[in-house]
Every structure is written in structure tokens, then in C-alpha cells.
Amino acid sequence: MARVFSGIKPTGHLTLGNYLGAMRRWADVDQHRSDALFCIVDLHALTVDHDPARVRRLSRQGATLLLASGLDPELCTVFVQSHVGEHTRLSYVLECVATDGEMRRMIQYKEKSVRERARGGSVRLSLLTYPALMAADILAYGADEVPVGDDQTQHVELTRDLAVRFNQRYGHTFVVPRATPPAVAARVMNLQDPTSKMGKSDDSGPGIVYLLDEPDVVRKKVMRAVTDSGQDVVYDREARPGVANLLEILAACTGGNPAALGGVYESYGALKKDTAEAVVEVLRPVQARHKELCADPVYVEGVLRDGAEKARAMARPTVDAAYRAIGLLEPV
Ligand code: TYM
């Protein structure tokens, strides 16, 4: 059975992009057909300026939303990255296999380091080494598949390179994983700026639909989405990014095809209305389950405790093998 690993970073409230690009598939498909682990990657949230209380709150909320989105602890493992020491143990070893040049080439590093400097802050070293920790997350579990949105495929490519390099130099230790982005909604765009990704760490509230937005807030945001100067509804990501984004969201929510849906609408208004309702319907059960789970924090804590224990047992043999292979003396 394939092993699947994926994660989500508690740097902001989870968005429709996180849900359509990743979480929904984890619940609908991945947990049923594979041996899957899903992780709140809280250590990654410390790579940029952060508020400790907020990271803690968002980690708890993220875990609750993973369960609310349909992840079933009977079928998969849900846990928090910092609860399993193998991630940082392996990350260091991978830093000894990676080069600083390949870390500096990562688009996310370039974008975020520019943003941190523009805010007058300094760039944390951990932002540069972020991909080594992400590679450790994946390689520690021998994952074959990494279901992520488009923005993470470069990091998974680097993970592949590090796995191959380590295996060649020190003997076969790691499974070489591959990214599995979704066919539709691999990159949901900001509703106010459809040329940039809908990102949870961004500040532009009206362009971002959050998973816990009330239905009327969702409707307002979608109805106010920036569209393009044309009149006809056609799916063209280059020439009509605003309309294409709405068609992708609608297709992802209803199971349709964005290009085919383009032919169905005669006005932007009708497209927005249907998209808004489709999003509201997709979020409704997640929000209802989230409310129930918030009333039962002991259950969520239990899931995370059991998940960490299972994850630790799964990761330890591979991380121990990597330590031996790279030349570290076994503890006596
Ligand atoms: P993060 O927390 O930014 O996002 C979590 C998942 O949501 C996807 N995603 C999107 N998909 C479509 N459209 C969007 N607008 C959108 N925004 C986010 C992301 O692609 C991702 O799949 N580095 C990772 C977290 C991570 C990880 C890992 C993932 C750490 N270790 C190991 C997989 C395996 C990140 O920052 O995701």
C-alpha cells in the first residue's frame, strides 16, 4: 500500500486554497487508499516572525479542522510535528546532504525573505533551511506520495534530489517520493488579485475565503471578486485570470470541469452567484463538525497524542538507519 504524507503550517487561518488544493483530497481519497499521515507542521511556523500564543492557537485549530474536514484517526495518523523528535533529528542530517545554493533557489525562500526584509525584519536562518525540515518530514516516513498544491512541488522536487543523493552516497535508505497535486484547484488565487495565490499568511482579507468564514461573508467575498474586462465567460488562465479562478473554484466544489463550466454562463454575476453558493455548501459540513469538535477538546488531544506515538514508531527505524549510514556511531 502506498504511504502518503502531507502537512499544513499554522501560520494563519486555513483557507479555501488549503482545503481545495490539499485537505479535501486527504479526507476523500488519500486516507482511504493509502497508509497516510497528516501533520500540523508547527516547527515550520517559527521560520518567520511569529507570536507564540497565536502559533499554539492556530496549531490546535488546524488539527481540529483536519478532523472536521473528514480525516478519521481510525484510517490515518494525525499529529503535530514538534511532538515527534525524529523530524529535527533527520533534518540536520539532510542539511549535511543539501547545499546552500539549492536552498537559496527555492521560490518560497526568495519571496518570503524579500517580504521579511521589506517589513524591516531580519531573515531567520530556519527560513533558509526550511526545505531540509520539509524533506525530513516526508523521508522519515518513507512516503511515496505527497499530496500538495502547486506551490509546494518545488520543495518536493528538492526532497527527491536529497533522497537520491543520500541513497547514492551512503546506501539505499530513503524512498524517493513524488508530489501529487490535484487536477483542479492546484493553485486557488486571491479573489482580489487573481494573479497571486490565496495564501493564509497574506494580509488581504477580502480576497481570501477562510474555512471558518460565515456563509454571508463567503458570499460577499465571492460576489466582490475581481473579474476581467471581457464580458463572456471563458476559461483562460492567462488572459482571464479572475474568471478562470472562479471557474476552478466552482469546478472543484461541484466536481465539474472548469473549461466546460465556462460555456454554461452568460454573465459574470451568475457565475459568481453559483460559485458563492457552491463554496458555502462545501464549507457547511466542515464548519458544523468543527463546532462539535471544539466542544470536545479532550477528544482532539487524544487523537494528537495517539497520532504522535504512532508516528514516532513509524519514523524511528528510518531515521536510525540514516544516522548509521551517514557515519554516526550507534548509541551504546
Ligand atoms: P501550507 O501550510 O502553505 O499549505 C498547506 C497545503 O495547502 C496547499 N495550498 C494551496 N493549494 C491550492 N491553492 C492555494 N491557494 C493553496 N494554498 C496552500 C499547499 O500546497 C499545501 O499542500 N511547506 C508546506 C507544509 C509542509 C509540508 C511538509 C507539506 C511542511 N512539511 C511535508 C507536505 C509534506 C506549506 O507551507 O504548506
Boltz pocket constraint, residues with backbone or C-beta under 6 A from the ligand:
constraints:
  - pocket:
      binder: B
      contacts: [[A, 5], [A, 6], [A, 7], [A, 8], [A, 9], [A, 10], [A, 17], [A, 18], [A, 19], [A, 20], [A, 21], [A, 22], [A, 23], [A, 41], [A, 44], [A, 133], [A, 134], [A, 137], [A, 138], [A, 146], [A, 147], [A, 148], [A, 149], [A, 150], [A, 151], [A, 152], [A, 155], [A, 185], [A, 186], [A, 187], [A, 188], [A, 189], [A, 197], [A, 198], [A, 199], [A, 200]]
      max_distance: 6.0
